[in-house]
Every structure is written in structure tokens, then in C-alpha cells.
Amino acid sequence: MEKVPVQFSNLSSTNSSLLPQHMHFAGGYLPPDSREWKVTVPALLVVICLVGFAGNMCVIGILLHNSRKGKPSLIHSLIFNLSCADVFLLAFVVPFRAAVYSKDTWNLGWFVCKTSDWFVHVCMTAKSITIAVVAKACYMYASNPTKQVNIKHQTIVAILVSTWLVAFILPLPEWFFTSTKQLAGSMVCLLDIPEYAHEFMAIFVKLFPIFVFCTPFLLEFLYFWKAYGQCQRRGTKTQNLRNQIRSRRLTVMLMSVSLTFSILWLPEWISWLWMWHLQRDGPSPPHTFKIMAQCVMFSISSVHPLIFLVMSEEFREGFKGLWKRIALKKPLAAPDNQESQAGNSEGIPDSVHSQEQLASPLHPEHSCSQHQLGSPDNKEAPVLPDVEQFWHERETLPSDQDNDPIPWEHQDQETVGCNK
């Protein structure tokens, strides 16, 4: 029982050319050279998954909150699509890759083996096409900002659906020929190409990186270069200067997203092309390089939300507002208690509220009228002992106003007092 893993380990770690022709490891399965990788790589993937998931959920929450305030723009919708692709990648791929790297054999089943590499390329292809469309939208905004307002919802939905449809179709050959097999007494995940598909796959491995990586990158570089040049041609008016600053910041941010995506994805393509164009007697890429290339590729999902949150003032303000709402969510429960106390205080006489109104400076006329003797609210108000004695003496003793020789002066004083 102990000799089988050793034989398989020697087969996998010495040289991949020892495998049958047109047969490659799939699903991220790469038997590590040492036991240290079984702990280090899964831990690194877990950190990438947590950081990327938290960052992308913040970006999605900010975009959804902003879309409720007004009509969503094309660029915001495309950034939302990028974050969704990152969330799918981090939720349905990275945890399984971490589990694969920690084991000697494939134990995740046939379905995960068959869909793992295909789904990785689906998400990465969707992101690549989306960034190319983002570059085009950035150039449109730099040329004329009003074009972004005139884009309809149907157009945005059609762009997003078309992006994912193309992303699902392009990597389908990987899904067809991937399956689990017994090799050297152990279960592994392999991409085994039958003889009738050799020529087709020889064409596929050359065209797929051109369509998915090279062509979008060239389009992105072209549109971002034109957008940045358009930002420099603005006039000197105040409104044009503001548009110039906003366009330049937006172009630099989206250009940073494109460059980091291309640079961090490049090692994985080098490893992928190296494996597919490997000569029978030629050296194969080291396992360390292939593992690090995959980890760097997955780190894109953690880097992009950090770029949005650091370089975009709109995202920073949205993140601060989101954090404040989360932080103040518990203290906001206090007004509910106050409302309940107010509901329970219905038994308090209305005279208490009337006294508060008397003391309010916002109702001077009402407060003066409450001092009149015939006011109905004074009948319901609680009467203090001194006030009760004063009014009792006024009723029992003869009125001084009848004997006042100059009643008009006292009348004017009372009127002035009420007006104050």
C-alpha cells in the first residue's frame, strides 16, 4: 500500500513528459515536491479567498447602493460584472484548489474534475472581455461624457449576457476531454485527448490564448491610450477642466486594472503554453512555477477591489458610508425604544405636551394665548399651589383694573410682553 503513492509520486514529480502524449494534469492537480507546499499553498489560497471575497462584496454593495440613487452607467455595470466574476472564482474554484493541493490523490469527484479548469477559464475569459469593453467605454466617456447617460438598460444587459455567453463557449474543449482516471494505482484528474481530436486541440491551444488574452489586451491598450490622449486635449473652461480631471482619474484607474490583470495572468499562460508545446525530450515547467502561477492568477480577484477602493474617490466615499452604516447599525436601535416609550406614554395628559409648546420659542403667539384666562388648555393643565392661590385672590378681591386711571398703558405693556 505504501509503494503505490511512491511510484505515482516519482511519475508526477520527475517530468510531465513521462505521461502519455496529449495527457495532462487538470483541475489544478499538481503533486507537490515537498510536504511544505501542502500547508503553505492552501493557507495562501485561503488568505486570497477571504481578502478577495470581502473586497468584491464591498464593491458590489457600493455599486448596488449607487444604482438606487440614479441610472447605472455602463462603466459601473462592467465593474459590477468584474466583481461578480471574481466572487464566482473565489467561491467555486479557490476552496477546491486549496483542498487539492493538500492531498496526494484526487478525492473531489468526477464533476469537480470535469468543470474545474473549464470554469476557471470561463470566469477569466469573462473578465478579459469585460475589461476590453471597459476600455471602449472609458474612451467613449473621455470623448463625450454625455454618451454614458444615453446608454439604455437593454444595451447594458445585452453586453453582459453576450460576454458570459462567449466566455462559456470558448473553453468547452477542456470540459469535453477532462475526467478522472486511475494512474499508478491512484485517482487523478487528467485532460486526456483522444486520437480523433489531436488536430483540433492543436489548433485550439494556439487560438484560445489569442482570443482570450492577446486580442483583448491589444484592444485595451489601444482604447486606453486614445482615452488618455483625449483627456489631455480638454479646454481651459471650468466645466471642461472638471471633466478632464475626472476622465484622467477614471482612465488611470481602469488602466491600472487592465495592467494588473494582464501581468498577473501572464505566468499562468506561460505555464499553460509550455505544457501544451512540450517536447518529449524537453524540460517541463517546474511544479513550483506552475503552483505559483495559479496562485498569482487567483490573486487578481483580491487586487482589483483594492484598486477600486484606493484610486476611486467615489468608491472610497461609498466604502466609508457603508462602514458607517454597519458600525452604527446597533446604536440606531435606540430610536425604536424611544418610539416605544412614546407609544407607552399615551396615558400622560395632553397638558404636559401643551406646557412644552408653551416653552417653545417657535410658537410665540400660541404661548402668549395660553396665558389668557379663558384658555381651555389651562383648565386641563396641572395648577401649581402658588398660581392657584394667586387666581383665587384675583377672583375674591375686587379687580384693580376697574379703578386704574390709565388702563391703556398697562394694556400696551401686556401687548408688548406677549409680542416678546
C-alpha positions in Angstrom: 0.0 0.0 0.0 2.9 2.4 0.6 4.6 1.7 -2.7 1.8 2.9 -4.9 1.9 6.6 -3.8 5.7 6.5 -4.1 5.6 5.2 -7.7 3.0 7.7 -8.6 4.9 10.5 -6.9 8.0 9.6 -8.9 5.9 9.6 -12.1 4.5 13.0 -11.4 7.4 14.9 -9.9 10.2 13.9 -12.2 8.9 15.0 -15.5 5.5 15.5 -17.0 6.7 14.2 -20.3 6.5 10.7 -18.8 2.8 10.9 -19.1 1.2 9.6 -22.3 1.1 12.0 -25.2 -1.8 14.5 -25.1 -2.5 13.7 -21.4 -2.1 16.5 -18.8 -3.0 17.0 -15.2 -6.2 19.1 -14.8 -8.3 20.5 -12.1 -5.3 22.2 -10.5 -3.9 18.8 -9.5 -0.1 19.1 -9.3 1.6 16.7 -6.8 3.9 18.9 -4.7 7.6 18.2 -4.5 7.6 18.5 -0.7 5.2 18.4 2.2 5.7 22.1 2.9 3.6 23.0 -0.1 0.7 21.1 1.3 0.4 23.6 4.1 1.8 26.8 2.5 -0.2 26.8 -0.7 -3.6 26.1 0.9 -3.0 28.8 3.5 -2.1 31.3 0.8 -5.2 30.4 -1.2 -7.4 30.8 1.9 -6.0 34.3 2.6 -6.6 35.3 -1.1 -10.1 33.9 -0.9 -11.0 35.8 2.2 -9.5 39.2 1.2 -10.9 39.0 -2.3 -14.3 37.9 -1.3 -14.6 40.8 1.3 -13.3 43.4 -1.1 -15.5 42.3 -4.0 -18.6 42.2 -1.8 -17.8 45.8 -0.7 -17.5 46.9 -4.4 -20.8 45.1 -5.3 -22.6 46.7 -2.3 -21.4 50.2 -3.2 -22.5 49.8 -6.8 -25.9 48.5 -5.8 -26.4 51.3 -3.4 -25.4 53.9 -6.0 -27.7 52.3 -8.6 -30.7 53.0 -6.4 -29.9 56.7 -6.4 -29.8 57.1 -10.2 -29.4 55.4 -13.5 -26.5 53.0 -13.6 -23.7 53.8 -16.1 -22.1 51.4 -18.4 -18.7 51.6 -16.6 -20.3 50.8 -13.2 -22.2 47.9 -14.7 -19.0 46.5 -16.2 -17.1 46.9 -12.9 -20.1 45.1 -11.2 -19.6 42.3 -13.8 -15.9 42.1 -12.9 -16.6 41.8 -9.2 -19.2 39.1 -9.9 -16.7 37.0 -11.9 -14.2 37.4 -9.0 -16.8 36.2 -6.5 -17.7 33.2 -8.6 -14.0 32.3 -8.9 -13.3 32.7 -5.2 -16.4 30.8 -4.1 -16.4 27.9 -6.6 -12.8 27.3 -7.5 -10.2 28.6 -5.0 -11.5 26.5 -2.0 -11.4 23.3 -4.1 -7.9 24.1 -5.3 -6.8 24.6 -1.7 -8.2 21.1 -0.9 -6.5 19.6 -4.0 -3.1 20.9 -3.0 -3.3 19.5 0.5 -3.9 15.9 -0.8 -1.8 13.3 -2.6 -4.7 12.0 -4.7 -7.8 13.4 -6.3 -10.8 12.9 -4.0 -13.2 15.6 -5.1 -15.2 13.5 -7.6 -15.8 13.4 -11.3 -17.9 16.6 -11.6 -15.4 18.9 -9.9 -12.6 17.4 -12.0 -14.5 17.9 -15.3 -15.7 21.5 -14.6 -12.7 23.0 -12.6 -10.4 24.2 -15.4 -13.3 25.0 -17.7 -15.0 27.2 -15.1 -11.7 29.0 -14.3 -11.3 29.9 -17.9 -14.9 30.9 -18.1 -14.5 33.5 -15.3 -11.1 34.7 -16.6 -12.4 35.0 -20.2 -15.4 37.0 -19.0 -13.1 39.3 -17.1 -10.8 39.7 -20.1 -13.7 40.6 -22.4 -15.2 42.9 -19.8 -12.0 44.8 -19.4 -11.8 45.3 -23.1 -15.3 46.7 -23.2 -14.4 48.9 -20.2 -11.6 50.3 -22.2 -14.0 51.1 -25.0 -16.5 52.7 -22.5 -13.6 54.7 -21.0 -12.7 56.1 -24.4 -16.4 57.0 -25.0 -16.5 58.8 -21.7 -13.3 60.7 -22.4 -14.6 61.8 -25.8 -18.1 62.8 -24.7 -19.3 62.2 -21.1 -23.0 62.6 -22.2 -22.8 59.3 -24.1 -22.7 57.4 -20.9 -26.0 58.9 -19.8 -27.8 57.9 -23.1 -27.0 54.2 -22.9 -30.1 52.1 -22.3 -30.6 49.3 -19.8 -31.3 46.9 -22.6 -27.9 47.7 -24.2 -26.1 47.1 -20.9 -27.8 43.8 -20.3 -27.1 42.7 -23.9 -23.4 43.4 -23.4 -23.2 41.5 -20.1 -25.1 38.5 -21.5 -23.0 38.3 -24.6 -19.8 38.5 -22.6 -20.8 35.5 -20.4 -22.1 33.6 -23.4 -18.8 33.8 -25.3 -16.9 33.0 -22.0 -19.0 29.8 -21.6 -18.4 28.6 -25.2 -14.7 29.3 -25.8 -13.2 26.8 -23.1 -15.7 24.0 -23.9 -13.0 21.7 -25.4 -11.4 21.5 -21.9 -14.7 20.4 -20.4 -15.2 17.6 -23.1 -11.9 15.9 -22.6 -11.3 16.2 -18.8 -12.1 13.3 -16.5 -10.8 11.3 -13.6 -8.6 8.2 -14.2 -6.6 5.7 -12.3 -2.9 6.2 -12.8 -0.3 4.2 -10.9 -2.9 3.0 -8.5 -4.2 6.5 -7.6 -7.1 8.6 -8.7 -6.1 11.7 -10.6 -7.7 14.4 -12.7 -6.5 14.4 -16.3 -7.1 16.1 -19.6 -6.9 13.1 -21.9 -7.4 13.9 -25.6 -8.5 11.0 -27.9 -6.7 10.5 -31.2 -9.5 11.9 -33.4 -9.3 15.3 -31.6 -5.5 15.7 -31.7 -5.6 18.1 -34.7 -8.5 20.0 -33.3 -6.7 20.5 -29.9 -3.5 21.5 -31.7 -5.4 24.4 -33.2 -7.4 25.2 -30.1 -4.3 25.6 -27.9 -3.0 28.2 -30.3 -6.2 30.2 -30.9 -7.5 30.1 -27.4 -4.8 32.4 -25.8 -5.0 34.7 -28.8 -8.8 35.2 -28.5 -8.8 35.3 -24.7 -5.6 37.1 -23.7 -3.7 38.7 -26.6 -6.6 40.3 -28.6 -8.4 41.9 -25.6 -5.0 43.2 -24.2 -4.3 44.9 -27.6 -7.7 46.5 -27.7 -7.4 47.6 -24.1 -4.0 49.2 -24.8 -5.4 51.0 -27.9 -8.5 52.4 -26.3 -6.8 53.5 -23.0 -4.1 55.2 -25.0 -6.6 57.1 -27.0 -8.7 57.9 -23.9 -5.7 59.3 -22.1 -4.7 61.4 -25.1 -8.3 62.7 -25.3 -8.1 63.8 -21.6 -5.1 66.0 -22.5 -7.0 67.9 -25.2 -9.6 69.4 -22.9 -10.1 73.2 -22.9 -9.4 75.6 -20.1 -13.0 76.3 -19.1 -14.1 75.3 -15.6 -16.6 72.6 -16.7 -14.1 71.2 -19.2 -11.4 71.2 -16.6 -13.5 69.2 -14.2 -14.3 66.7 -16.9 -10.6 66.5 -17.7 -9.7 65.7 -14.2 -12.5 63.1 -13.8 -11.7 61.5 -17.1 -8.0 61.3 -16.3 -8.6 59.7 -12.9 -11.0 57.2 -14.4 -8.6 56.3 -17.2 -5.7 55.8 -14.9 -7.7 53.6 -12.5 -9.1 51.4 -15.3 -5.7 51.3 -17.0 -4.3 50.0 -13.7 -6.9 47.3 -13.6 -6.0 46.2 -17.1 -2.3 46.2 -16.5 -2.5 44.2 -13.2 -4.9 41.7 -14.9 -2.5 41.1 -17.8 0.7 41.0 -15.7 -0.7 38.6 -13.1 -2.3 36.3 -15.6 0.8 36.1 -17.8 2.6 33.5 -15.7 -0.3 31.1 -16.0 -0.3 31.4 -19.8 3.4 30.8 -19.9 2.9 27.6 -17.9 -0.1 26.6 -20.0 1.6 27.1 -23.4 4.8 25.4 -22.1 2.9 22.3 -21.1 0.9 22.1 -24.4 4.0 22.6 -26.6 6.3 20.4 -24.5 8.6 18.2 -26.5 9.0 14.6 -25.5 12.7 15.0 -24.5 12.4 18.7 -23.4 12.2 20.0 -19.9 8.8 20.5 -18.3 7.9 23.6 -16.2 8.7 23.1 -12.5 5.8 22.3 -10.2 6.7 25.3 -8.1 6.4 27.6 -11.0 3.0 26.1 -12.0 1.6 26.4 -8.5 2.8 30.0 -8.0 1.4 30.9 -11.4 -2.0 29.7 -10.4 -1.8 31.5 -7.0 -0.8 34.7 -8.7 -3.7 34.3 -11.2 -6.2 33.9 -8.3 -4.7 36.9 -6.5 -6.1 39.1 -9.3 -9.5 38.8 -7.6 -8.0 40.4 -4.4 -6.1 43.1 -6.2 -8.9 44.6 -8.3 -11.2 45.6 -5.4 -8.2 47.2 -3.7 -7.5 49.3 -6.8 -11.1 50.5 -6.9 -11.2 51.4 -3.2 -7.8 53.2 -3.3 -7.8 55.0 -6.6 -11.5 56.0 -6.9 -12.9 58.8 -4.6 -16.4 57.6 -5.3 -15.7 54.1 -4.1 -13.8 55.5 -1.0 -16.8 57.6 -0.1 -19.1 54.7 -0.7 -16.9 52.4 1.5 -16.9 55.0 4.3 -20.7 55.3 4.1 -21.1 51.5 4.1 -18.8 51.2 7.1 -20.6 53.9 9.0 -24.0 52.2 8.3 -22.6 48.9 9.6 -20.9 50.4 12.6 -24.0 52.5 13.6 -26.5 49.7 12.9 -26.8 48.7 16.6 -26.9 52.2 18.1 -29.7 53.0 15.6 -32.0 50.7 17.5 -32.3 53.4 20.3 -34.9 55.5 18.4 -37.1 52.4 18.3 -37.0 52.2 22.1 -37.9 55.9 22.2 -40.8 55.3 19.9 -42.0 52.5 22.1 -41.7 54.7 25.2 -43.6 57.4 23.3 -46.3 54.9 22.5 -46.5 53.8 26.1 -46.8 57.5 27.3 -50.1 57.9 25.7 -51.7 57.9 29.1 -49.8 61.1 30.0 -52.2 64.1 29.9 -52.0 66.4 26.9 -51.3 69.3 29.3 -47.7 68.1 29.6 -47.3 68.5 25.8 -49.1 71.8 26.0 -46.5 73.0 28.6 -43.7 72.0 26.2 -45.3 74.0 23.5 -45.6 77.0 25.8 -41.8 76.9 26.4 -41.0 76.5 22.7 -39.7 79.7 21.1 -41.1 78.5 17.7 -44.7 79.3 18.8 -44.7 82.7 20.4 -48.2 83.6 19.5 -49.5 80.3 20.9 -47.6 80.7 24.1 -49.0 84.1 24.7 -52.5 83.0 24.1 -52.1 80.2 26.6 -51.7 82.9 29.3 -55.3 84.1 28.7 -57.7 83.4 31.5 -60.3 81.7 29.3 -58.0 79.3 27.6 -59.3 75.8 27.6 -55.9 74.2 27.9 -55.4 75.9 31.3 -58.3 74.1 32.7 -56.7 70.7 31.9 -53.2 71.8 32.9 -51.9 70.9 36.4 -52.1 74.1 38.6 -49.3 74.8 41.0 -50.2 75.9 44.6 -48.9 79.5 44.2 -50.7 80.0 40.9 -53.9 78.6 42.4 -53.7 81.0 45.3 -53.0 83.9 43.0 -56.0 83.3 40.9 -58.2 82.6 44.0 -57.2 86.1 45.3 -58.0 87.6 41.9 -61.5 86.1 42.0 -62.3 87.0 45.6 -60.8 90.5 45.7 -62.1 93.4 43.6 -60.4 93.9 40.3 -57.8 96.7 40.3 -58.2 97.2 36.6 -61.6 98.8 37.2 -60.0 101.5 39.3 -56.9 102.0 37.2 -56.7 105.6 36.0 -54.5 104.8 33.0 -55.6 101.4 31.8 -54.2 101.9 28.3 -50.6 101.9 29.5 -51.0 98.6 31.2 -52.7 97.3 28.1 -49.8 98.3 25.9 -47.3 96.7 28.3 -49.2 93.4 28.2 -49.3 93.5 24.4 -45.5 94.1 24.3 -44.9 91.3 26.7 -46.9 88.9 24.5 -45.1 90.0 21.4 -41.8 89.3 23.2 
